[in-house]
Every structure is written in C-alpha cells, then in structure tokens.
Amino acid sequence: YYHVVIADARSPRDGRFIESIGSWNPLLPKDGERVKVDADRVKHWLAHGAQPTDRVLRFLDEAGLVKRDARSNPKKAEPGKKAQERAALLKKAQEDAAAAVAAAAAAPAEAEAATAE
C-alpha cells in the first residue's frame, strides 16, 4: 500500500510531505480500485509546478489528468555478422537434413514399387 503525496524535492523520500493526494494498492485485482487520487488537488499542484514521478505520471495518464509522452523504445538490435552467418549455416544444415530424411523415406517406397511391378 503506497501513498501518493506532494513533497518538496529536497526532502527525503520517506520524510515530511506537504499533502497526501491519494493512494495506490497494487494487490487489488481491479484497476479502478487500485489507484485513488484527488483530481482537483492533482490539477492544483500540477498548475503550481509539481513534477510527478514516472509511476505517478502513468497513473495520472490512465486517469486522463495528464498526457504522458510515449517513450522511445528502439528496435531490438540485430545479431552480429558472425552470429548471422552461424544462423544461416545452421538453417542450411537443418534443411539439408530434412531433405535427406525425405529422400531416404522416398527411396524404400520406390524400391517397393519396382519390386511390385
């Protein structure tokens, strides 16, 4: 259970706070009950220059009080040149093995067909 508070930036994290504006209970199953904030007080403090933490900013964005900018999540890096070469060789070896198995399965079938005629 966490309290959403307004605190001076110079005060310790668990130190004195100016005002309590809500709470967050991460153990509750329903999202509507998990976060409770006083919207009027949030707007008041944001108008006076308060800067919410990243987690509180997410809550305020979900509540529609603040618009949170999308983060830049770059695409996952591609593997290096050697890793790509190894992956290509492995794929080719698997394809060759599959072709050999298919050819081996087809050979007895052809031999049976030839003996049956």
N, CA, C and O atoms as a GROMACS GRO file, in nm:
protein
  468
    1TYR      N    1   0.085  -0.117   0.000
    1TYR     CA    2   0.000   0.000   0.000
    1TYR      C    3   0.089   0.123   0.000
    1TYR      O    4   0.177   0.136   0.086
    2TYR      N    5   0.068   0.213  -0.096
    2TYR     CA    6   0.152   0.331  -0.110
    2TYR      C    7   0.066   0.457  -0.106
    2TYR      O    8  -0.049   0.457  -0.150
    3HIS      N    9   0.124   0.564  -0.053
    3HIS     CA   10   0.057   0.693  -0.050
    3HIS      C   11   0.112   0.778  -0.163
    3HIS      O   12   0.233   0.779  -0.188
    4VAL      N   13   0.025   0.850  -0.231
    4VAL     CA   14   0.066   0.946  -0.333
    4VAL      C   15   0.064   1.082  -0.263
    4VAL      O   16  -0.041   1.129  -0.221
    5VAL      N   17   0.183   1.143  -0.252
    5VAL     CA   18   0.194   1.266  -0.173
    5VAL      C   19   0.263   1.375  -0.254
    5VAL      O   20   0.331   1.350  -0.353
    6ILE      N   21   0.244   1.497  -0.207
    6ILE     CA   22   0.316   1.613  -0.258
    6ILE      C   23   0.427   1.641  -0.158
    6ILE      O   24   0.401   1.664  -0.040
    7ALA      N   25   0.551   1.638  -0.207
    7ALA     CA   26   0.665   1.659  -0.118
    7ALA      C   27   0.763   1.755  -0.185
    7ALA      O   28   0.768   1.766  -0.307
    8ASP      N   29   0.838   1.823  -0.102
    8ASP     CA   30   0.944   1.910  -0.152
    8ASP      C   31   1.055   1.821  -0.210
    8ASP      O   32   1.088   1.718  -0.151
    9ALA      N   33   1.111   1.861  -0.322
    9ALA     CA   34   1.214   1.780  -0.388
    9ALA      C   35   1.338   1.763  -0.301
    9ALA      O   36   1.412   1.667  -0.318
   10ARG      N   37   1.360   1.855  -0.208
   10ARG     CA   38   1.479   1.848  -0.123
   10ARG      C   39   1.459   1.762   0.000
   10ARG      O   40   1.556   1.733   0.071
   11SER      N   41   1.336   1.721   0.028
   11SER     CA   42   1.312   1.639   0.147
   11SER      C   43   1.339   1.492   0.115
   11SER      O   44   1.332   1.452  -0.001
   12PRO      N   45   1.371   1.413   0.216
   12PRO     CA   46   1.397   1.271   0.193
   12PRO      C   47   1.273   1.199   0.140
   12PRO      O   48   1.161   1.245   0.160
   13ARG      N   49   1.293   1.087   0.074
   13ARG     CA   50   1.183   1.012   0.016
   13ARG      C   51   1.077   0.976   0.119
   13ARG      O   52   0.958   0.992   0.093
   14ASP      N   53   1.119   0.927   0.232
   14ASP     CA   54   1.024   0.888   0.337
   14ASP      C   55   1.006   0.998   0.441
   14ASP      O   56   0.956   0.972   0.551
   15GLY      N   57   1.046   1.118   0.408
   15GLY     CA   58   1.040   1.228   0.504
   15GLY      C   59   0.908   1.302   0.502
   15GLY      O   60   0.805   1.248   0.463
   16ARG      N   61   0.915   1.426   0.545
   16ARG     CA   62   0.797   1.511   0.557
   16ARG      C   63   0.738   1.539   0.420
   16ARG      O   64   0.811   1.558   0.323
   17PHE      N   65   0.605   1.541   0.413
   17PHE     CA   66   0.539   1.575   0.288
   17PHE      C   67   0.442   1.689   0.312
   17PHE      O   68   0.403   1.717   0.426
   18ILE      N   69   0.403   1.756   0.204
   18ILE     CA   70   0.316   1.872   0.214
   18ILE      C   71   0.169   1.831   0.222
   18ILE      O   72   0.094   1.880   0.306
   19GLU      N   73   0.129   1.739   0.133
   19GLU     CA   74  -0.011   1.699   0.128
   19GLU      C   75  -0.023   1.558   0.070
   19GLU      O   76   0.052   1.522  -0.020
   20SER      N   77  -0.116   1.480   0.122
   20SER     CA   78  -0.146   1.348   0.068
   20SER      C   79  -0.261   1.363  -0.031
   20SER      O   80  -0.368   1.413   0.004
   21ILE      N   81  -0.238   1.320  -0.156
   21ILE     CA   82  -0.342   1.338  -0.259
   21ILE      C   83  -0.401   1.207  -0.309
   21ILE      O   84  -0.486   1.208  -0.398
   22GLY      N   85  -0.357   1.094  -0.255
   22GLY     CA   86  -0.415   0.968  -0.300
   22GLY      C   87  -0.338   0.848  -0.247
   22GLY      O   88  -0.252   0.860  -0.160
   23SER      N   89  -0.374   0.732  -0.303
   23SER     CA   90  -0.310   0.608  -0.262
   23SER      C   91  -0.307   0.510  -0.378
   23SER      O   92  -0.380   0.525  -0.476
   24TRP      N   93  -0.221   0.410  -0.364
   24TRP     CA   94  -0.208   0.304  -0.464
   24TRP      C   95  -0.192   0.172  -0.390
   24TRP      O   96  -0.100   0.156  -0.309
   25ASN      N   97  -0.281   0.077  -0.420
   25ASN     CA   98  -0.273  -0.056  -0.360
   25ASN      C   99  -0.252  -0.156  -0.473
   25ASN      O  100  -0.349  -0.194  -0.539
   26PRO      N  101  -0.129  -0.201  -0.497
   26PRO     CA  102  -0.102  -0.289  -0.611
   26PRO      C  103  -0.159  -0.429  -0.595
   26PRO      O  104  -0.161  -0.505  -0.692
   27LEU      N  105  -0.206  -0.466  -0.476
   27LEU     CA  106  -0.258  -0.601  -0.455
   27LEU      C  107  -0.404  -0.616  -0.494
   27LEU      O  108  -0.453  -0.729  -0.505
   28LEU      N  109  -0.475  -0.507  -0.516
   28LEU     CA  110  -0.615  -0.517  -0.553
   28LEU      C  111  -0.628  -0.561  -0.699
   28LEU      O  112  -0.550  -0.517  -0.784
   29PRO      N  113  -0.724  -0.648  -0.728
   29PRO     CA  114  -0.734  -0.703  -0.864
   29PRO      C  115  -0.791  -0.608  -0.968
   29PRO      O  116  -0.755  -0.617  -1.085
   30LYS      N  117  -0.879  -0.516  -0.929
   30LYS     CA  118  -0.944  -0.428  -1.026
   30LYS      C  119  -0.869  -0.296  -1.034
   30LYS      O  120  -0.835  -0.236  -0.932
   31ASP      N  121  -0.845  -0.251  -1.158
   31ASP     CA  122  -0.769  -0.127  -1.178
   31ASP      C  123  -0.838  -0.005  -1.120
   31ASP      O  124  -0.771   0.085  -1.070
   32GLY      N  125  -0.970   0.000  -1.124
   32GLY     CA  126  -1.042   0.116  -1.074
   32GLY      C  127  -1.024   0.137  -0.925
   32GLY      O  128  -1.031   0.250  -0.877
   33GLU      N  129  -1.001   0.030  -0.853
   33GLU     CA  130  -0.984   0.039  -0.708
   33GLU      C  131  -0.838   0.052  -0.666
   33GLU      O  132  -0.809   0.090  -0.552
   34ARG      N  133  -0.747   0.023  -0.756
   34ARG     CA  134  -0.605   0.022  -0.720
   34ARG      C  135  -0.550   0.161  -0.692
   34ARG      O  136  -0.477   0.182  -0.595
   35VAL      N  137  -0.586   0.256  -0.777
   35VAL     CA  138  -0.532   0.391  -0.765
   35VAL      C  139  -0.645   0.487  -0.734
   35VAL      O  140  -0.746   0.492  -0.805
   36LYS      N  141  -0.627   0.562  -0.626
   36LYS     CA  142  -0.725   0.664  -0.589
   36LYS      C  143  -0.650   0.795  -0.572
   36LYS      O  144  -0.558   0.805  -0.490
   37VAL      N  145  -0.689   0.896  -0.650
   37VAL     CA  146  -0.626   1.028  -0.638
   37VAL      C  147  -0.734   1.135  -0.638
   37VAL      O  148  -0.841   1.118  -0.698
   38ASP      N  149  -0.705   1.244  -0.570
   38ASP     CA  150  -0.795   1.359  -0.567
   38ASP      C  151  -0.762   1.446  -0.689
   38ASP      O  152  -0.663   1.518  -0.689
   39ALA      N  153  -0.846   1.437  -0.792
   39ALA     CA  154  -0.818   1.502  -0.920
   39ALA      C  155  -0.802   1.653  -0.907
   39ALA      O  156  -0.716   1.713  -0.971
   40ASP      N  157  -0.885   1.716  -0.823
   40ASP     CA  158  -0.876   1.862  -0.807
   40ASP      C  159  -0.741   1.902  -0.750
   40ASP      O  160  -0.680   1.999  -0.796
   41ARG      N  161  -0.695   1.830  -0.649
   41ARG     CA  162  -0.567   1.863  -0.587
   41ARG      C  163  -0.450   1.833  -0.682
   41ARG      O  164  -0.350   1.904  -0.682
   42VAL      N  165  -0.464   1.727  -0.762
   42VAL     CA  166  -0.360   1.697  -0.860
   42VAL      C  167  -0.347   1.812  -0.959
   42VAL      O  168  -0.236   1.857  -0.988
   43LYS      N  169  -0.459   1.859  -1.011
   43LYS     CA  170  -0.458   1.970  -1.106
   43LYS      C  171  -0.399   2.096  -1.042
   43LYS      O  172  -0.324   2.170  -1.105
   44HIS      N  173  -0.436   2.119  -0.915
   44HIS     CA  174  -0.384   2.235  -0.843
   44HIS      C  175  -0.232   2.230  -0.835
   44HIS      O  176  -0.164   2.327  -0.867
   45TRP      N  177  -0.178   2.116  -0.791
   45TRP     CA  178  -0.034   2.107  -0.772
   45TRP      C  179   0.041   2.105  -0.905
   45TRP      O  180   0.151   2.159  -0.914
   46LEU      N  181  -0.017   2.044  -1.008
   46LEU     CA  182   0.048   2.047  -1.139
   46LEU      C  183   0.052   2.189  -1.194
   46LEU      O  184   0.149   2.228  -1.260
   47ALA      N  185  -0.053   2.267  -1.167
   47ALA     CA  186  -0.055   2.407  -1.210
   47ALA      C  187   0.050   2.489  -1.136
   47ALA      O  188   0.098   2.589  -1.188
   48HIS      N  189   0.086   2.447  -1.015
   48HIS     CA  190   0.187   2.517  -0.937
   48HIS      C  191   0.327   2.462  -0.960
   48HIS      O  192   0.420   2.499  -0.888
   49GLY      N  193   0.344   2.375  -1.061
   49GLY     CA  194   0.479   2.330  -1.098
   49GLY      C  195   0.523   2.198  -1.040
   49GLY      O  196   0.641   2.164  -1.050
   50ALA      N  197   0.434   2.122  -0.981
   50ALA     CA  198   0.473   1.991  -0.927
   50ALA      C  199   0.511   1.898  -1.042
   50ALA      O  200   0.449   1.900  -1.148
   51GLN      N  201   0.613   1.816  -1.019
   51GLN     CA  202   0.659   1.721  -1.120
   51GLN      C  203   0.636   1.580  -1.068
   51GLN      O  204   0.704   1.537  -0.974
   52PRO      N  205   0.542   1.506  -1.126
   52PRO     CA  206   0.515   1.371  -1.078
   52PRO      C  207   0.628   1.275  -1.116
   52PRO      O  208   0.696   1.294  -1.216
   53THR      N  209   0.644   1.173  -1.034
   53THR     CA  210   0.740   1.068  -1.067
   53THR      C  211   0.686   0.989  -1.185
   53THR      O  212   0.570   1.006  -1.224
   54ASP      N  213   0.769   0.904  -1.242
   54ASP     CA  214   0.728   0.828  -1.360
   54ASP      C  215   0.607   0.739  -1.330
   54ASP      O  216   0.514   0.734  -1.410
   55ARG      N  217   0.608   0.672  -1.217
   55ARG     CA  218   0.497   0.583  -1.182
   55ARG      C  219   0.368   0.663  -1.161
   55ARG      O  220   0.263   0.624  -1.212
   56VAL      N  221   0.375   0.772  -1.089
   56VAL     CA  222   0.256   0.854  -1.066
   56VAL      C  223   0.208   0.915  -1.198
   56VAL      O  224   0.088   0.930  -1.220
   57LEU      N  225   0.301   0.951  -1.285
   57LEU     CA  226   0.264   1.004  -1.416
   57LEU      C  227   0.185   0.901  -1.496
   57LEU      O  228   0.092   0.937  -1.568
   58ARG      N  229   0.222   0.775  -1.484
   58ARG     CA  230   0.146   0.668  -1.551
   58ARG      C  231   0.004   0.661  -1.496
   58ARG      O  232  -0.092   0.647  -1.572
   59PHE      N  233  -0.010   0.671  -1.364
   59PHE     CA  234  -0.144   0.668  -1.303
   59PHE      C  235  -0.227   0.786  -1.350
   59PHE      O  236  -0.345   0.771  -1.383
   60LEU      N  237  -0.167   0.903  -1.353
   60LEU     CA  238  -0.239   1.023  -1.394
   60LEU      C  239  -0.278   1.016  -1.542
   60LEU      O  240  -0.383   1.067  -1.581
   61ASP      N  241  -0.193   0.955  -1.623
   61ASP     CA  242  -0.224   0.938  -1.765
   61ASP      C  243  -0.343   0.844  -1.782
   61ASP      O  244  -0.431   0.869  -1.864
   62GLU      N  245  -0.346   0.734  -1.706
   62GLU     CA  246  -0.458   0.640  -1.713
   62GLU      C  247  -0.588   0.706  -1.666
   62GLU      O  248  -0.695   0.674  -1.717
   63ALA      N  249  -0.577   0.797  -1.570
   63ALA     CA  250  -0.696   0.866  -1.519
   63ALA      C  251  -0.739   0.980  -1.612
   63ALA      O  252  -0.847   1.036  -1.594
   64GLY      N  253  -0.656   1.014  -1.710
   64GLY     CA  254  -0.689   1.121  -1.803
   64GLY      C  255  -0.658   1.260  -1.751
   64GLY      O  256  -0.708   1.358  -1.806
   65LEU      N  257  -0.577   1.270  -1.648
   65LEU     CA  258  -0.543   1.401  -1.590
   65LEU      C  259  -0.423   1.465  -1.658
   65LEU      O  260  -0.413   1.587  -1.664
   66VAL      N  261  -0.331   1.383  -1.707
   66VAL     CA  262  -0.208   1.432  -1.768
   66VAL      C  263  -0.180   1.347  -1.891
   66VAL      O  264  -0.211   1.228  -1.894
   67LYS      N  265  -0.121   1.408  -1.992
   67LYS     CA  266  -0.081   1.334  -2.111
   67LYS      C  267   0.065   1.297  -2.097
   67LYS      O  268   0.150   1.385  -2.084
   68ARG      N  269   0.094   1.169  -2.101
   68ARG     CA  270   0.232   1.121  -2.088
   68ARG      C  271   0.289   1.098  -2.227
   68ARG      O  272   0.224   1.035  -2.310
   69ASP      N  273   0.409   1.147  -2.252
   69ASP     CA  274   0.474   1.128  -2.381
   69ASP      C  275   0.514   0.982  -2.397
   69ASP      O  276   0.553   0.916  -2.301
   70ALA      N  277   0.503   0.933  -2.519
   70ALA     CA  278   0.545   0.796  -2.548
   70ALA      C  279   0.696   0.788  -2.536
   70ALA      O  280   0.768   0.880  -2.576
   71ARG      N  281   0.743   0.678  -2.483
   71ARG     CA  282   0.887   0.660  -2.470
   71ARG      C  283   0.943   0.607  -2.600
   71ARG      O  284   0.873   0.540  -2.676
   72SER      N  285   1.068   0.636  -2.625
   72SER     CA  286   1.130   0.583  -2.746
   72SER      C  287   1.190   0.447  -2.712
   72SER      O  288   1.288   0.437  -2.639
   73ASN      N  289   1.129   0.345  -2.767
   73ASN     CA  290   1.178   0.209  -2.748
   73ASN      C  291   1.237   0.162  -2.880
   73ASN      O  292   1.164   0.114  -2.967
   74PRO      N  293   1.368   0.176  -2.896
   74PRO     CA  294   1.428   0.137  -3.024
   74PRO      C  295   1.412  -0.012  -3.050
   74PRO      O  296   1.398  -0.093  -2.958
   75LYS      N  297   1.414  -0.045  -3.178
   75LYS     CA  298   1.402  -0.186  -3.214
   75LYS      C  299   1.519  -0.263  -3.155
   75LYS      O  300   1.627  -0.210  -3.133
   76LYS      N  301   1.493  -0.391  -3.130
   76LYS     CA  302   1.597  -0.476  -3.076
   76LYS      C  303   1.711  -0.486  -3.176
   76LYS      O  304   1.688  -0.499  -3.297
   77ALA      N  305   1.831  -0.480  -3.128
   77ALA     CA  306   1.948  -0.483  -3.215
   77ALA      C  307   1.956  -0.618  -3.287
   77ALA      O  308   1.922  -0.722  -3.230
   78GLU      N  309   2.001  -0.613  -3.410
   78GLU     CA  310   2.018  -0.737  -3.485
   78GLU      C  311   2.146  -0.805  -3.439
   78GLU      O  312   2.237  -0.739  -3.390
   79PRO      N  313   2.153  -0.938  -3.453
   79PRO     CA  314   2.275  -1.008  -3.413
   79PRO      C  315   2.393  -0.965  -3.501
   79PRO      O  316   2.375  -0.910  -3.609
   80GLY      N  317   2.512  -0.991  -3.451
   80GLY     CA  318   2.633  -0.954  -3.524
   80GLY      C  319   2.650  -1.037  -3.651
   80GLY      O  320   2.574  -1.130  -3.677
   81LYS      N  321   2.750  -1.001  -3.729
   81LYS     CA  322   2.773  -1.066  -3.859
   81LYS      C  323   2.803  -1.215  -3.842
   81LYS      O  324   2.748  -1.297  -3.915
   82LYS      N  325   2.888  -1.249  -3.747
   82LYS     CA  326   2.923  -1.390  -3.727
   82LYS      C  327   2.803  -1.470  -3.679
   82LYS      O  328   2.783  -1.584  -3.721
   83ALA      N  329   2.723  -1.411  -3.592
   83ALA     CA  330   2.604  -1.482  -3.542
   83ALA      C  331   2.505  -1.504  -3.656
   83ALA      O  332   2.441  -1.609  -3.661
   84GLN      N  333   2.492  -1.408  -3.746
   84GLN     CA  334   2.403  -1.425  -3.861
   84GLN      C  335   2.455  -1.535  -3.953
   84GLN      O  336   2.377  -1.614  -4.006
   85GLU      N  337   2.588  -1.541  -3.973
   85GLU     CA  338   2.646  -1.646  -4.056
   85GLU      C  339   2.622  -1.783  -3.994
   85GLU      O  340   2.587  -1.878  -4.064
   86ARG      N  341   2.642  -1.794  -3.862
   86ARG     CA  342   2.619  -1.922  -3.794
   86ARG      C  343   2.473  -1.964  -3.804
   86ARG      O  344   2.444  -2.082  -3.824
   87ALA      N  345   2.382  -1.868  -3.790
   87ALA     CA  346   2.239  -1.899  -3.801
   87ALA      C  347   2.205  -1.946  -3.942
   87ALA      O  348   2.124  -2.038  -3.958
   88ALA      N  349   2.266  -1.883  -4.044
   88ALA     CA  350   2.240  -1.925  -4.182
   88ALA      C  351   2.294  -2.065  -4.206
   88ALA      O  352   2.227  -2.146  -4.272
   89LEU      N  353   2.414  -2.096  -4.155
   89LEU     CA  354   2.470  -2.230  -4.170
   89LEU      C  355   2.384  -2.334  -4.099
   89LEU      O  356   2.362  -2.443  -4.152
   90LEU      N  357   2.337  -2.302  -3.980
   90LEU     CA  358   2.252  -2.394  -3.906
   90LEU      C  359   2.122  -2.419  -3.980
   90LEU      O  360   2.075  -2.533  -3.987
   91LYS      N  361   2.064  -2.314  -4.035
   91LYS     CA  362   1.938  -2.329  -4.109
   91LYS      C  363   1.960  -2.415  -4.233
   91LYS      O  364   1.877  -2.501  -4.264
   92LYS      N  365   2.073  -2.393  -4.304
   92LYS     CA  366   2.103  -2.472  -4.423
   92LYS      C  367   2.125  -2.618  -4.385
   92LYS      O  368   2.078  -2.707  -4.456
   93ALA      N  369   2.194  -2.644  -4.275
   93ALA     CA  370   2.218  -2.782  -4.231
   93ALA      C  371   2.086  -2.850  -4.195
   93ALA      O  372   2.067  -2.968  -4.227
   94GLN      N  373   1.995  -2.778  -4.131
   94GLN     CA  374   1.865  -2.835  -4.097
   94GLN      C  375   1.784  -2.866  -4.222
   94GLN      O  376   1.717  -2.969  -4.229
   95GLU      N  377   1.790  -2.777  -4.322
   95GLU     CA  378   1.718  -2.801  -4.447
   95GLU      C  379   1.776  -2.921  -4.520
   95GLU      O  380   1.702  -3.002  -4.575
   96ASP      N  381   1.910  -2.934  -4.520
   96ASP     CA  382   1.975  -3.048  -4.585
   96ASP      C  383   1.937  -3.178  -4.515
   96ASP      O  384   1.912  -3.279  -4.580
   97ALA      N  385   1.934  -3.175  -4.382
   97ALA     CA  386   1.896  -3.295  -4.306
   97ALA      C  387   1.751  -3.334  -4.334
   97ALA      O  388   1.720  -3.452  -4.348
   98ALA      N  389   1.664  -3.236  -4.342
   98ALA     CA  390   1.523  -3.264  -4.372
   98ALA      C  391   1.509  -3.321  -4.512
   98ALA      O  392   1.427  -3.411  -4.535
   99ALA      N  393   1.586  -3.269  -4.608
   99ALA     CA  394   1.582  -3.320  -4.745
   99ALA      C  395   1.635  -3.463  -4.750
   99ALA      O  396   1.581  -3.546  -4.823
  100ALA      N  397   1.740  -3.492  -4.674
  100ALA     CA  398   1.796  -3.628  -4.671
  100ALA      C  399   1.696  -3.726  -4.611
  100ALA      O  400   1.684  -3.838  -4.660
  101VAL      N  401   1.626  -3.686  -4.508
  101VAL     CA  402   1.525  -3.773  -4.446
  101VAL      C  403   1.412  -3.798  -4.545
  101VAL      O  404   1.362  -3.911  -4.556
  102ALA      N  405   1.371  -3.696  -4.616
  102ALA     CA  406   1.264  -3.712  -4.715
  102ALA      C  407   1.309  -3.803  -4.829
  102ALA      O  408   1.231  -3.886  -4.876
  103ALA      N  409   1.435  -3.789  -4.873
  103ALA     CA  410   1.487  -3.874  -4.980
  103ALA      C  411   1.498  -4.019  -4.932
  103ALA      O  412   1.469  -4.112  -5.008
  104ALA      N  413   1.540  -4.038  -4.808
  104ALA     CA  414   1.552  -4.174  -4.754
  104ALA      C  415   1.416  -4.239  -4.741
  104ALA      O  416   1.402  -4.359  -4.762
  105ALA      N  417   1.316  -4.163  -4.707
  105ALA     CA  418   1.180  -4.217  -4.696
  105ALA      C  419   1.124  -4.249  -4.834
  105ALA      O  420   1.046  -4.343  -4.848
  106ALA      N  421   1.162  -4.173  -4.934
  106ALA     CA  422   1.111  -4.194  -5.070
  106ALA      C  423   1.181  -4.313  -5.137
  106ALA      O  424   1.120  -4.380  -5.220
  107ALA      N  425   1.307  -4.340  -5.103
  107ALA     CA  426   1.382  -4.448  -5.166
  107ALA      C  427   1.319  -4.585  -5.139
  107ALA      O  428   1.303  -4.661  -5.234
  108PRO      N  429   1.282  -4.621  -5.015
  108PRO     CA  430   1.218  -4.752  -4.995
  108PRO      C  431   1.083  -4.762  -5.066
  108PRO      O  432   1.046  -4.870  -5.113
  109ALA      N  433   1.012  -4.653  -5.074
  109ALA     CA  434   0.883  -4.656  -5.142
  109ALA      C  435   0.904  -4.684  -5.290
  109ALA      O  436   0.824  -4.757  -5.350
  110GLU      N  437   1.008  -4.628  -5.352
  110GLU     CA  438   1.036  -4.653  -5.492
  110GLU      C  439   1.082  -4.798  -5.512
  110GLU      O  440   1.046  -4.862  -5.611
  111ALA      N  441   1.160  -4.849  -5.417
  111ALA     CA  442   1.208  -4.987  -5.428
  111ALA      C  443   1.090  -5.084  -5.419
  111ALA      O  444   1.087  -5.183  -5.492
  112GLU      N  445   0.995  -5.058  -5.332
  112GLU     CA  446   0.877  -5.143  -5.320
  112GLU      C  447   0.793  -5.137  -5.447
  112GLU      O  448   0.740  -5.238  -5.492
  113ALA      N  449   0.782  -5.017  -5.503
  113ALA     CA  450   0.704  -5.003  -5.627
  113ALA      C  451   0.770  -5.080  -5.741
  113ALA      O  452   0.700  -5.138  -5.824
  114ALA      N  453   0.904  -5.080  -5.747
  114ALA     CA  454   0.976  -5.150  -5.854
  114ALA      C  455   0.962  -5.302  -5.837
  114ALA      O  456   0.949  -5.372  -5.937
  115THR      N  457   0.964  -5.353  -5.714
  115THR     CA  458   0.952  -5.497  -5.691
  115THR      C  459   0.809  -5.544  -5.712
  115THR      O  460   0.787  -5.661  -5.746
  116ALA      N  461   0.712  -5.458  -5.691
  116ALA     CA  462   0.572  -5.494  -5.707
  116ALA      C  463   0.537  -5.508  -5.855
  116ALA      O  464   0.443  -5.580  -5.888
  117GLU      N  465   0.608  -5.441  -5.944
  117GLU     CA  466   0.578  -5.448  -6.086
  117GLU      C  467   0.637  -5.568  -6.142
  117GLU      O  468   0.623  -5.594  -6.262
   0.00000   0.00000   0.00000
